[in-house]
Amino acid sequence: MSDDTKDAFAALFDEAFMQMMVDCQQLAGDTCDVTGLAESMIQVGNTLKNSFEACPMGCTHPPANCKDFWMAFESNPVALRNKCALTNNWPGVCTVFLRELQVRVADDTWELPVMCRLIDPGLNLERMPRCKVLAQMTAVNRLTLHDGGCAFSTRDECISNLCDVYSQFTWRMQPRNLIPERFKMPFDDSYVIQGCEGLVPLDMYNRRDECPKRLDILGFCDCLCPAMPDVLMLGVTDCPTIVDEYLMFGRLGVSNMTFDSLCETELCDAFNTQRLKPACRDTKLPGTMECIGMQIPKVMPEMSPCPWRNHSGEENIMECLNGHRCDIVKEGWYCCERHRGRAKCPLELPVMCDTLCSGITEYCCRTEGECTPRACPVILQRDLVYKQDTTTSTTTTPEGRDGNLGDQGLVLRLPQGSWAWLLVLVPLTGGLVLCCYVRRRNHKVDMEQENGDVSMGLQLDTFGFFHAYKAENRAREETRPRICIVMSELPDTRPLGLELVELRVVRVHPWGKKHGWQVGDIIVDIAGQKVTTFEELWERIQMERNRPPVRFTVERWNIATTAEEERAADLRDENVALQRKKRQLEEDREQRSKSRVASKTMMASTEPSGPRTLGPNALPGMAHGWDDEYEEDDDFSYYSDDDSRLRTFQSTSSFPTGNFKSRFTTAFQVLVKEDPKEKTPEKPDSEKPEPVFPQDLERRTFHKDKVVFTRDVWGRSVVKVMTQQSEALTEPDGFTASKLLRRQANGQLSDWACGG
């Protein structure tokens, strides 16, 4: 076998099948003419292939070529097998080759056998294919949505290609168009292959000139083509081909050409991806949930994917998606929930709205003008919609005011005297802009006053003076807490156990109180459906009465967020956290300022207006400010942030305690003049305190000791502390220096202090 024969056989089929033929020819031997069989198949196949490529539509093909095809591809291989089997020259590999050939001839996607079944269907039309086979073969052998039909460089090429695909399909679905008139066939010119009857009224072949205006083809090229690469295969399910075949032919009504449910998600995701793009505005693609609610895999080919465009034709009768018809008076509005959802509204409410009343398939039914009708995607409609022509108008520019493009570029010609207008218009325009700017600023201030509390505050500047500033506005956020109330059932009388004024609860009965209702609640929605009036509320209750439990969402104004919830919300908001830090810094600065002012005020108030008098014998050293001394404490300052020492100082008496020490109180007793009227009775000897000895001088309180001024023997002024022992030793007269020294030596005097 020559290489040319092998290459031609591989071009007609493929490399793998060519290798099977070569193996069969080598093992069968020269007595079994496998090479002649292959050459015959190549000659007949190329003749048909060239004929179909040269004239895909609008011309006829002789049935003799198809008779040769059946002979070369069906009869001759079987005859060769029988002949070679008699001499045992038909090995097993040749049997595999023959079976693979029979499978390929019966393949519905190979153009040669499918076309020959149309041209030479047999005496009893036993070979005549169905419309579904022709659609599948066309989608595989022509460039459509998934295999290059969207890969053209221009939009016009994409539109022209798809129009040719539809025209070729329409031409071939009538077999009489493919057979010359001189041949008699058991059908007439109006015969259409089985399953394509619904496409005859579309007349796509004769309306080829209007095809570029079809909205579905425009939607394919402009909108859906960019999303087709995202449609992927799911295991062995070829979703790109299935989506392509359904959108191209199945949705037009080709019999038995349904959509695989495994690819429903891929198609709905492609719709949802493209639906909001500007190029898809006129296509009206559905969202994911609406697409799933259409139940495209369950739509019968003879039915429209959008049955809601028409009403049921009877009053109070609603048609469901599975064809079931029910009476809404007897069975209620929910009668289609068990029949895949609503398909057509009753006659008295013919319009199906684009809003849901329940679930994902229960769209509301209204009269004309009460709502927006539910749209049907253009690329899913069975009827062909053509784009309307728009009128255009041309305008002319008066001579002398246009821009002339010369060698020097763009030259503008203005009328004479226009400079005077410019001198007027330029200042006027600037003034208008300035007025608008000032007005906008004033309006902005007014808006700030409406949106937040604007107040004035005082703040210290660098030099210690106060200046006014506008406090930061804080937006008023109205919190509307919502809660969910679930009713286990809705009785016939007082289903909610409430008394309402529109949607506000004004009285709660035991049944409503049991489920958590409170006075002041405002009903927002029922079962996920928003209600705005009492009529909508009552209608929704009637719908949900038979589907308990029922969920109500209400606004409860008497519920406020807790401090923990507010703090948790503030932590997640960066702006709130930054403002909180600013307020904390301002509060700390203000607190420190108050501490400094308070400390200075306290010191001024605690200073006595004159010298303190401790008694008739008070020392001059006890004058103002002499004993106000503290221990050295580096941590304490009147300008410190810690005001604990300040509070301690304010709470003390005129003689501070704690770390306060005085040179006078360390050595001497401060005498308090006793009032004779308040003199207490003398205690018995058993209750008198023990005498204080000199060695306990550090623990003395000096509450009863007296301080006396006197002079020593040298004439110097001294201070003497008179204890009980010293008073007993004191002589009224005759007090001499020798006696004083002698008593001091004996330890009878408790203390001495010298002064100059």
WOWO-V376909 format. One record per residue. N is the residue number from 1. RES is the residue in three letters. PHI is phi in degrees with one decimal (none if undefined). OMEGA is omega in radians with two decimals (none if undefined). Layout:
n,res,phi,omega
N,RES,PHI,OMEGA
N,RES,PHI,OMEGA
This chain:
n,res,phi,omega
1,MET,none,-3.08
2,SER,-77.0,3.11
3,ASP,-68.9,3.12
4,ASP,-63.4,3.11
5,THR,-65.3,3.12
6,LYS,-64.0,-3.13
7,ASP,-65.3,3.14
8,ALA,-66.9,3.11
9,PHE,-67.2,3.11
10,ALA,-66.9,3.10
11,ALA,-68.9,3.13
12,LEU,-73.9,3.14
13,PHE,-114.8,3.07
14,ASP,-160.8,-3.07
15,GLU,-64.9,-3.10
16,ALA,-63.8,-3.13
17,PHE,-70.7,3.07
18,MET,-64.1,3.12
19,GLN,-66.5,3.07
20,MET,-64.3,3.12
21,MET,-65.9,3.13
22,VAL,-64.9,3.11
23,ASP,-62.6,3.12
24,CYS,-64.8,-3.12
25,GLN,-66.4,-3.13
26,GLN,-71.1,-3.10
27,LEU,-84.1,-3.11
28,ALA,-77.0,3.14
29,GLY,90.5,-3.07
30,ASP,-75.4,-3.11
31,THR,-71.0,3.12
32,CYS,-105.8,-3.00
33,ASP,-80.8,3.07
34,VAL,-74.6,3.14
35,THR,-65.1,3.10
36,GLY,-63.4,3.09
37,LEU,-63.5,-3.13
38,ALA,-65.6,3.13
39,GLU,-63.9,3.10
40,SER,-65.5,3.12
41,MET,-64.4,3.13
42,ILE,-64.7,-3.10
43,GLN,-63.9,-3.11
44,VAL,-68.7,-3.11
45,GLY,-63.6,3.14
46,ASN,-66.9,3.11
47,THR,-62.4,3.11
48,LEU,-66.5,-3.10
49,LYS,-62.1,3.12
50,ASN,-65.9,-3.14
51,SER,-66.5,-3.12
52,PHE,-71.8,3.12
53,GLU,-72.2,-3.14
54,ALA,-71.1,-3.12
55,CYS,-139.8,-3.12
56,PRO,-69.5,3.14
57,MET,-158.4,3.11
58,GLY,85.6,3.13
59,CYS,-144.8,-3.08
60,THR,-108.4,3.14
61,HIS,-133.8,-3.12
62,PRO,-66.1,3.11
63,PRO,-63.7,-3.11
64,ALA,-63.5,3.12
65,ASN,-62.4,3.13
66,CYS,-73.4,3.06
67,LYS,-63.6,3.05
68,ASP,-61.6,3.12
69,PHE,-63.1,-3.14
70,TRP,-63.5,3.12
71,MET,-67.4,-3.07
72,ALA,-74.7,-3.03
73,PHE,-104.4,-3.13
74,GLU,-121.7,-3.02
75,SER,-76.9,-3.06
76,ASN,-62.3,3.10
77,PRO,-62.2,3.13
78,VAL,-68.8,3.12
79,ALA,-64.8,3.10
80,LEU,-64.6,3.11
81,ARG,-62.8,-3.12
82,ASN,-63.7,-3.13
83,LYS,-68.5,-3.11
84,CYS,-71.1,-3.14
85,ALA,-68.3,3.12
86,LEU,-68.5,3.13
87,THR,-104.3,3.13
88,ASN,58.4,3.09
89,ASN,-110.6,3.12
90,TRP,-119.0,-3.08
91,PRO,-71.0,-3.11
92,GLY,-64.4,3.14
93,VAL,-64.9,3.08
94,CYS,-71.4,3.07
95,THR,-64.8,3.08
96,VAL,-63.4,3.12
97,PHE,-62.6,-3.13
98,LEU,-65.5,3.12
99,ARG,-65.1,3.11
100,GLU,-65.1,3.09
101,LEU,-64.8,3.12
102,GLN,-64.8,3.10
103,VAL,-65.7,-3.12
104,ARG,-69.5,3.11
105,VAL,-66.5,3.13
106,ALA,-86.3,-3.13
107,ASP,-69.6,-3.10
108,ASP,-77.2,-3.13
109,THR,-100.1,3.11
110,TRP,-87.7,-3.01
111,GLU,-66.8,-3.05
112,LEU,-61.7,3.14
113,PRO,-67.0,-3.13
114,VAL,-66.4,3.13
115,MET,-68.0,3.11
116,CYS,-68.5,3.04
117,ARG,-69.9,3.06
118,LEU,-80.5,-3.08
119,ILE,-78.9,-3.14
120,ASP,-126.5,-3.05
121,PRO,-77.9,-3.08
122,GLY,100.2,-3.09
123,LEU,-65.6,-3.12
124,ASN,-105.9,-3.14
125,LEU,59.0,-3.12
126,GLU,-71.3,3.14
127,ARG,-94.5,-3.03
128,MET,-60.1,-3.14
129,PRO,-78.1,3.06
130,ARG,-92.0,-3.10
131,CYS,-63.1,3.14
132,LYS,-62.4,3.13
133,VAL,-65.6,3.11
134,LEU,-63.3,3.13
135,ALA,-66.6,3.13
136,GLN,-64.9,3.12
137,MET,-63.9,3.14
138,THR,-67.3,-3.13
139,ALA,-65.8,-3.12
140,VAL,-82.5,-3.02
141,ASN,-94.0,3.08
142,ARG,-115.8,3.13
143,LEU,-76.5,3.13
144,THR,-118.8,-2.96
145,LEU,-70.4,-2.97
146,HIS,-103.2,-3.01
147,ASP,-128.8,3.05
148,GLY,114.9,3.13
149,GLY,-67.2,3.11
150,CYS,-101.6,-3.04
151,ALA,-97.7,3.12
152,PHE,-70.4,-3.07
153,SER,-74.2,-3.12
154,THR,-123.3,3.13
155,ARG,-68.7,-3.12
156,ASP,-65.0,3.10
157,GLU,-64.5,3.10
158,CYS,-63.3,-3.13
159,ILE,-65.3,-3.14
160,SER,-62.9,3.13
161,ASN,-63.6,-3.14
162,LEU,-66.7,3.08
163,CYS,-64.6,3.09
164,ASP,-64.8,3.12
165,VAL,-62.1,3.13
166,TYR,-66.6,3.13
167,SER,-65.0,3.11
168,GLN,-63.9,3.14
169,PHE,-63.2,-3.13
170,THR,-65.5,3.11
171,TRP,-66.4,-3.07
172,ARG,-82.2,-3.12
173,MET,-74.4,2.98
174,GLN,-110.4,-3.02
175,PRO,-57.2,-3.11
176,ARG,-64.9,3.09
177,ASN,-70.9,-3.08
178,LEU,-97.2,-3.02
179,ILE,-112.3,3.08
180,PRO,-59.5,-3.05
181,GLU,-69.0,-3.09
182,ARG,-71.5,3.12
183,PHE,-92.8,3.13
184,LYS,-87.6,-3.13
185,MET,-129.8,3.14
186,PRO,-77.3,3.08
187,PHE,-155.6,-3.09
188,ASP,-100.8,-3.08
189,ASP,-69.6,-3.11
190,SER,-87.7,-3.10
191,TYR,-70.1,3.11
192,VAL,-124.6,-3.13
193,ILE,-60.4,-3.03
194,GLN,-62.7,3.13
195,GLY,104.1,-3.13
196,CYS,-104.2,-3.09
197,GLU,-62.5,-3.11
198,GLY,-71.7,-3.12
199,LEU,-93.3,-3.11
200,VAL,-61.7,-3.13
201,PRO,-63.4,-3.13
202,LEU,-70.0,3.06
203,ASP,50.0,-3.06
204,MET,-71.5,-3.14
205,TYR,-74.8,-3.11
206,ASN,-73.6,3.14
207,ARG,-102.8,-3.14
208,ARG,-61.9,-3.13
209,ASP,-66.5,3.14
210,GLU,-89.4,-3.07
211,CYS,-59.6,3.14
212,PRO,-61.7,3.12
213,LYS,-96.0,-3.13
214,ARG,-69.7,-3.09
215,LEU,-69.1,3.14
216,ASP,-69.5,3.11
217,ILE,-69.3,3.06
218,LEU,-62.8,3.09
219,GLY,-67.5,3.09
220,PHE,-64.0,-3.03
221,CYS,-75.5,-3.06
222,ASP,-88.0,-2.94
223,CYS,-114.7,-2.96
224,LEU,-83.7,-3.09
225,CYS,-56.5,3.12
226,PRO,-62.5,-3.11
227,ALA,-94.8,-3.10
228,MET,-63.8,3.07
229,PRO,-61.4,3.13
230,ASP,-81.7,3.08
231,VAL,-82.2,-3.00
232,LEU,-110.4,3.06
233,MET,-76.2,3.10
234,LEU,-111.9,-3.08
235,GLY,68.8,3.12
236,VAL,-90.4,-3.13
237,THR,-85.3,-3.11
238,ASP,-85.6,-3.08
239,CYS,-63.3,3.11
240,PRO,-57.9,3.13
241,THR,-69.6,-3.13
242,ILE,-65.0,3.10
243,VAL,-63.3,-3.14
244,ASP,-61.6,-3.09
245,GLU,-63.6,-3.12
246,TYR,-71.3,-3.11
247,LEU,-68.6,-3.12
248,MET,-79.0,-3.00
249,PHE,-130.1,-3.04
250,GLY,-61.9,-3.09
251,ARG,-71.3,3.11
252,LEU,-82.4,3.07
253,GLY,111.2,3.07
254,VAL,-67.0,-3.03
255,SER,-64.3,3.06
256,ASN,62.6,3.13
257,MET,-108.0,-3.10
258,THR,-95.2,-3.10
259,PHE,-102.7,-3.13
260,ASP,-71.6,-3.10
261,SER,-65.4,3.13
262,LEU,-67.3,-3.12
263,CYS,-98.9,-3.11
264,GLU,-64.5,3.14
265,THR,-64.5,3.13
266,GLU,-63.8,-3.14
267,LEU,-67.7,-3.12
268,CYS,-66.3,3.09
269,ASP,-66.1,3.09
270,ALA,-64.6,3.08
271,PHE,-62.4,-3.08
272,ASN,-66.5,3.14
273,THR,-68.6,-3.02
274,GLN,-100.6,-2.92
275,ARG,-65.2,-3.07
276,LEU,-96.1,3.14
277,LYS,-78.0,-3.09
278,PRO,-58.6,-3.11
279,ALA,-69.2,-3.10
280,CYS,-103.2,-3.07
281,ARG,-63.5,-3.12
282,ASP,-82.9,-3.11
283,THR,-78.1,3.09
284,LYS,60.1,3.14
285,LEU,-70.2,3.14
286,PRO,-83.3,3.00
287,GLY,-77.1,-3.07
288,THR,-63.5,-3.09
289,MET,-68.5,3.12
290,GLU,-66.1,3.11
291,CYS,-64.5,3.10
292,ILE,-66.5,3.11
293,GLY,-66.6,3.09
294,MET,-70.4,3.08
295,GLN,54.7,-3.09
296,ILE,-59.0,3.13
297,PRO,-62.9,-3.10
298,LYS,-97.3,-3.14
299,VAL,-77.8,3.12
300,MET,-68.8,-3.11
301,PRO,-59.8,-3.13
302,GLU,-78.3,3.12
303,MET,-106.6,-3.14
304,SER,-80.9,3.05
305,PRO,-65.0,-3.14
306,CYS,-122.9,-3.09
307,PRO,-70.9,-3.07
308,TRP,-71.3,3.12
309,ARG,-69.3,3.09
310,ASN,-121.7,3.09
311,HIS,-93.4,-3.06
312,SER,-74.1,3.14
313,GLY,90.0,3.13
314,GLU,-133.4,3.10
315,GLU,-74.7,3.11
316,ASN,63.5,3.12
317,ILE,-111.4,3.13
318,MET,-116.4,-3.13
319,GLU,-101.2,-3.10
320,CYS,-98.5,-3.07
321,LEU,-68.2,3.10
322,ASN,-93.3,3.12
323,GLY,94.4,-3.13
324,HIS,-70.9,3.12
325,ARG,-117.5,-3.07
326,CYS,-136.5,3.14
327,ASP,-96.0,-3.08
328,ILE,-73.7,3.12
329,VAL,-73.8,-3.10
330,LYS,-86.5,-3.04
331,GLU,-101.7,3.13
332,GLY,90.6,-3.10
333,TRP,-71.4,-3.10
334,TYR,-94.0,-3.05
335,CYS,-69.4,-3.13
336,CYS,-93.9,-3.11
337,GLU,-65.3,3.12
338,ARG,-90.6,-3.13
339,HIS,-127.0,3.02
340,ARG,72.4,3.06
341,GLY,108.3,-3.06
342,ARG,-79.7,3.07
343,ALA,-112.5,-3.12
344,LYS,-137.4,3.14
345,CYS,-83.9,3.10
346,PRO,-64.8,-3.08
347,LEU,-64.7,-3.10
348,GLU,-75.0,3.06
349,LEU,-127.4,-2.91
350,PRO,-77.4,-3.03
351,VAL,-97.0,3.01
352,MET,-92.0,-3.04
353,CYS,-79.0,3.10
354,ASP,-89.1,3.11
355,THR,-111.9,-3.13
356,LEU,-87.2,2.99
357,CYS,-96.4,3.13
358,SER,-170.1,3.06
359,GLY,61.2,3.13
360,ILE,-117.7,3.13
361,THR,-125.6,-3.08
362,GLU,-92.6,3.10
363,TYR,-81.5,-3.05
364,CYS,-71.2,3.09
365,CYS,-113.4,-3.13
366,ARG,-140.7,3.07
367,THR,-87.1,-3.12
368,GLU,-61.9,3.07
369,GLY,89.3,-3.12
370,GLU,-83.4,-3.11
371,CYS,-156.3,3.09
372,THR,-84.7,-3.12
373,PRO,-62.1,3.10
374,ARG,-70.3,-3.07
375,ALA,-83.7,3.08
376,CYS,-116.5,3.12
377,PRO,-58.1,-3.09
378,VAL,-62.9,-3.07
379,ILE,-79.6,3.05
380,LEU,-114.2,-3.11
381,GLN,-77.9,3.07
382,ARG,-80.5,3.12
383,ASP,-82.9,3.12
384,LEU,-85.4,3.14
385,VAL,-111.3,-3.11
386,TYR,-105.9,-3.14
387,LYS,-73.3,-3.12
388,GLN,-77.2,3.11
389,ASP,-72.2,3.10
390,THR,-107.8,-3.14
391,THR,-80.5,3.14
392,THR,-122.6,3.12
393,SER,-132.7,-3.14
394,THR,-114.5,3.12
395,THR,-122.8,3.12
396,THR,-117.7,3.14
397,THR,-101.5,3.14
398,PRO,-57.9,-3.12
399,GLU,-66.9,3.11
400,GLY,97.1,-3.13
401,ARG,-123.3,3.11
402,ASP,-96.3,3.10
403,GLY,-91.8,-3.13
404,ASN,-98.4,3.11
405,LEU,-93.8,3.11
406,GLY,-115.1,3.13
407,ASP,-68.6,-3.10
408,GLN,-91.6,3.12
409,GLY,99.2,-3.08
410,LEU,-83.9,-3.14
411,VAL,-120.3,3.13
412,LEU,-96.9,3.14
413,ARG,-109.0,-3.14
414,LEU,-103.2,3.14
415,PRO,-66.3,-3.13
416,GLN,-67.5,3.14
417,GLY,84.3,-3.12
418,SER,-70.7,-3.13
419,TRP,-63.7,3.11
420,ALA,-66.5,3.09
421,TRP,-66.3,3.12
422,LEU,-63.7,3.12
423,LEU,-63.9,3.13
424,VAL,-88.9,-3.03
425,LEU,-73.2,-3.09
426,VAL,-64.4,3.09
427,PRO,-64.3,3.13
428,LEU,-64.1,3.11
429,THR,-64.6,3.10
430,GLY,-62.3,3.11
431,GLY,-65.6,3.11
432,LEU,-63.5,3.11
433,VAL,-62.6,3.13
434,LEU,-64.5,3.11
435,CYS,-62.3,3.12
436,CYS,-63.1,3.14
437,TYR,-66.2,3.13
438,VAL,-64.5,3.13
439,ARG,-63.9,3.13
440,ARG,-66.5,3.11
441,ARG,-64.7,3.10
442,ASN,-63.9,3.11
443,HIS,-64.8,3.11
444,LYS,-65.3,3.10
445,VAL,-63.6,3.12
446,ASP,-62.8,3.12
447,MET,-65.1,3.11
448,GLU,-64.7,3.12
449,GLN,-67.7,3.12
450,GLU,-75.1,-3.05
451,ASN,-82.9,-3.09
452,GLY,-152.5,3.12
453,ASP,-79.2,3.12
454,VAL,-98.1,-3.11
455,SER,-133.5,3.12
456,MET,-107.9,3.14
457,GLY,-133.3,3.12
458,LEU,-117.2,-3.09
459,GLN,-147.9,3.11
460,LEU,-77.6,3.06
461,ASP,-94.0,-3.04
462,THR,-64.5,-3.05
463,PHE,-95.3,3.05
464,GLY,92.5,3.14
465,PHE,-91.2,3.13
466,PHE,-89.6,2.97
467,HIS,-136.3,-3.07
468,ALA,-87.7,3.09
469,TYR,-148.0,3.12
470,LYS,-89.5,-3.12
471,ALA,-68.7,-3.13
472,GLU,-68.9,3.11
473,ASN,-77.7,3.06
474,ARG,-118.5,-3.06
475,ALA,-63.9,3.11
476,ARG,-84.0,-3.13
477,GLU,-107.9,3.11
478,GLU,-83.8,3.12
479,THR,-87.5,3.10
480,ARG,-120.2,-3.10
481,PRO,-65.8,3.11
482,ARG,-119.0,3.12
483,ILE,-128.4,-3.12
484,CYS,-112.6,3.10
485,ILE,-121.0,-3.11
486,VAL,-109.8,3.11
487,MET,-96.7,-3.11
488,SER,-66.4,3.10
489,GLU,-159.8,3.13
490,LEU,-121.6,-3.13
491,PRO,-64.3,-3.12
492,ASP,-69.5,3.13
493,THR,-107.6,-3.09
494,ARG,46.6,-3.04
495,PRO,-61.6,-3.13
496,LEU,-102.1,-3.06
497,GLY,68.8,-3.06
498,LEU,-134.6,2.91
499,GLU,-119.4,-2.97
500,LEU,-118.4,2.87
501,VAL,-116.4,-2.91
502,GLU,58.9,-3.11
503,LEU,-107.9,-3.11
504,ARG,-99.9,3.14
505,VAL,-81.2,3.13
506,VAL,-112.2,3.08
507,ARG,-153.1,-3.10
508,VAL,-118.2,3.08
509,HIS,-92.2,-3.07
510,PRO,-54.8,-3.12
511,TRP,-65.1,3.10
512,GLY,-71.9,3.13
513,LYS,-65.4,3.12
514,LYS,-62.0,-3.09
515,HIS,-95.5,3.01
516,GLY,99.7,3.11
517,TRP,-73.6,3.10
518,GLN,-136.7,3.11
519,VAL,-65.8,-3.12
520,GLY,101.2,3.11
521,ASP,-64.6,3.10
522,ILE,-118.3,-3.10
523,ILE,-77.1,-3.10
524,VAL,-101.9,3.12
525,ASP,-149.8,3.12
526,ILE,-129.2,3.12
527,ALA,55.4,3.11
528,GLY,83.1,-3.14
529,GLN,-104.4,-3.09
530,LYS,-70.6,3.08
531,VAL,-125.0,-3.11
532,THR,-122.9,3.14
533,THR,-133.1,3.13
534,PHE,-67.4,3.13
535,GLU,-64.1,3.08
536,GLU,-65.9,3.10
537,LEU,-61.6,-3.10
538,TRP,-66.5,3.11
539,GLU,-64.5,3.13
540,ARG,-67.6,3.11
541,ILE,-63.9,3.12
542,GLN,-63.6,3.13
543,MET,-72.4,-3.05
544,GLU,-90.6,-3.07
545,ARG,-62.7,-3.08
546,ASN,-93.9,3.13
547,ARG,-129.9,3.14
548,PRO,-70.5,-0.13
549,PRO,-74.4,-3.07
550,VAL,-115.3,-3.10
551,ARG,-100.9,3.09
552,PHE,-113.3,3.03
553,THR,-111.2,-3.06
554,VAL,-127.4,3.00
555,GLU,-97.5,-3.12
556,ARG,-116.3,-3.02
557,TRP,-74.2,-3.09
558,ASN,-88.7,3.09
559,ILE,-107.4,3.11
560,ALA,-117.9,3.13
561,THR,-70.5,3.13
562,THR,-78.1,3.13
563,ALA,-63.9,3.11
564,GLU,-63.5,3.12
565,GLU,-65.8,3.11
566,GLU,-65.9,3.11
567,ARG,-65.4,3.10
568,ALA,-62.9,3.12
569,ALA,-70.0,-3.14
570,ASP,-67.1,-3.14
571,LEU,-63.7,3.14
572,ARG,-81.7,-3.11
573,ASP,-101.7,-3.11
574,GLU,-66.7,-3.12
575,ASN,-65.1,3.13
576,VAL,-64.9,3.12
577,ALA,-63.3,3.12
578,LEU,-66.4,3.10
579,GLN,-64.9,3.12
580,ARG,-63.6,3.09
581,LYS,-65.5,3.11
582,LYS,-62.6,3.12
583,ARG,-62.5,-3.14
584,GLN,-65.3,3.11
585,LEU,-64.1,3.11
586,GLU,-65.2,3.11
587,GLU,-64.2,3.11
588,ASP,-64.6,3.13
589,ARG,-64.2,3.13
590,GLU,-66.6,3.14
591,GLN,-65.8,3.11
592,ARG,-65.5,3.10
593,SER,-64.5,3.11
594,LYS,-62.9,-3.13
595,SER,-64.9,-3.14
596,ARG,-65.7,3.14
597,VAL,-64.5,-3.12
598,ALA,-66.0,-3.12
599,SER,-66.1,3.12
600,LYS,-66.4,3.12
601,THR,-64.6,-3.13
602,MET,-65.0,-3.13
603,MET,-65.7,3.13
604,ALA,-68.6,-3.10
605,SER,-77.2,-3.09
606,THR,-84.1,3.13
607,GLU,-72.4,-3.14
608,PRO,-70.3,-3.13
609,SER,-76.2,-3.13
610,GLY,-148.7,-3.13
611,PRO,-67.5,3.14
612,ARG,-81.4,3.13
613,THR,-116.7,-3.11
614,LEU,-95.2,-3.11
615,GLY,160.7,-3.13
616,PRO,-67.2,-3.11
617,ASN,-109.3,-3.08
618,ALA,-64.7,3.12
619,LEU,-75.0,3.00
620,PRO,-62.2,3.13
621,GLY,-67.1,3.12
622,MET,-87.8,3.10
623,ALA,-70.1,-3.03
624,HIS,-60.4,3.02
625,GLY,85.7,-3.05
626,TRP,-73.4,-3.04
627,ASP,-107.6,3.12
628,ASP,-86.5,-3.12
629,GLU,-128.8,3.06
630,TYR,-116.6,2.97
631,GLU,-67.0,3.12
632,GLU,-66.4,-3.11
633,ASP,-135.3,-3.10
634,ASP,-71.0,-3.08
635,ASP,-79.4,-3.06
636,PHE,-93.6,3.07
637,SER,-156.3,3.10
638,TYR,-66.6,-3.12
639,TYR,-105.9,3.12
640,SER,-82.3,3.09
641,ASP,-73.6,-3.11
642,ASP,-87.8,-3.11
643,ASP,-103.9,3.14
644,SER,-65.5,3.12
645,ARG,-67.8,3.14
646,LEU,-65.6,3.11
647,ARG,-63.8,3.11
648,THR,-65.2,3.14
649,PHE,-65.7,-3.12
650,GLN,-69.0,-3.06
651,SER,-83.4,-3.09
652,THR,-86.2,3.12
653,SER,-86.5,-3.13
654,SER,-66.3,3.05
655,PHE,-106.6,-3.07
656,PRO,-64.0,3.10
657,THR,-114.6,3.12
658,GLY,82.0,-3.13
659,ASN,-80.6,-3.12
660,PHE,-73.7,3.10
661,LYS,-139.0,3.13
662,SER,-132.6,3.11
663,ARG,-65.5,-3.12
664,PHE,-74.3,-3.09
665,THR,-72.2,3.11
666,THR,-71.6,-3.05
667,ALA,-101.6,-2.98
668,PHE,-125.8,3.10
669,GLN,-97.2,3.08
670,VAL,-89.6,-3.09
671,LEU,-87.7,3.06
672,VAL,-110.3,-3.10
673,LYS,-67.5,-3.08
674,GLU,-87.4,3.09
675,ASP,-86.9,-3.12
676,PRO,-62.4,-3.11
677,LYS,-72.3,-3.08
678,GLU,-100.6,-3.12
679,LYS,-70.0,-3.09
680,THR,-83.8,3.12
681,PRO,-65.4,-3.09
682,GLU,-74.8,-3.10
683,LYS,-77.2,3.07
684,PRO,-66.2,-3.09
685,ASP,-62.6,-3.11
686,SER,-70.2,-3.10
687,GLU,-98.6,3.13
688,LYS,-71.1,3.14
689,PRO,-70.9,3.13
690,GLU,-69.8,3.14
691,PRO,-62.8,-3.12
692,VAL,-96.4,-3.11
693,PHE,-97.4,-3.11
694,PRO,-57.6,-3.13
695,GLN,-67.0,3.08
696,ASP,-97.5,-3.06
697,LEU,-63.3,-3.12
698,GLU,-66.1,-3.11
699,ARG,-100.9,-3.11
700,ARG,-77.8,3.13
701,THR,-104.3,3.10
702,PHE,59.6,3.14
703,HIS,-80.2,-3.07
704,LYS,-120.7,3.12
705,ASP,-77.4,-3.13
706,LYS,-110.1,3.11
707,VAL,-113.1,-3.06
708,VAL,-126.1,3.04
709,PHE,-90.5,3.13
710,THR,-154.1,3.12
711,ARG,-124.5,3.11
712,ASP,-86.6,-3.05
713,VAL,-69.5,3.12
714,TRP,-92.4,3.09
715,GLY,89.2,3.14
716,ARG,-89.8,3.11
717,SER,-77.2,3.14
718,VAL,-134.8,3.08
719,VAL,-114.0,-3.10
720,LYS,-122.6,3.08
721,VAL,-93.2,-3.06
722,MET,-96.8,3.01
723,THR,-89.6,-3.12
724,GLN,-65.0,-3.12
725,GLN,-69.5,-3.10
726,SER,-70.7,3.11
727,GLU,-65.9,3.13
728,ALA,-67.1,-3.11
729,LEU,-86.0,-3.08
730,THR,-74.3,3.12
731,GLU,-99.4,-3.12
732,PRO,-63.1,3.08
733,ASP,-139.0,-3.13
734,GLY,81.6,-3.13
735,PHE,-81.8,-3.08
736,THR,-114.9,-3.14
737,ALA,-66.8,-3.14
738,SER,-66.7,3.12
739,LYS,-66.7,-3.12
740,LEU,-65.0,3.13
741,LEU,-66.4,-3.13
742,ARG,-67.0,3.14
743,ARG,-69.4,3.11
744,GLN,-68.3,3.11
745,ALA,-65.0,3.11
746,ASN,-78.8,3.13
747,GLY,82.2,-3.11
748,GLN,-81.6,3.05
749,LEU,-92.2,-3.01
750,SER,-85.0,-3.02
751,ASP,-160.9,3.07
752,TRP,-133.7,3.05
753,ALA,-143.1,-3.08
754,CYS,-110.4,3.07
755,GLY,-141.6,-3.11
756,GLY,-99.3,none
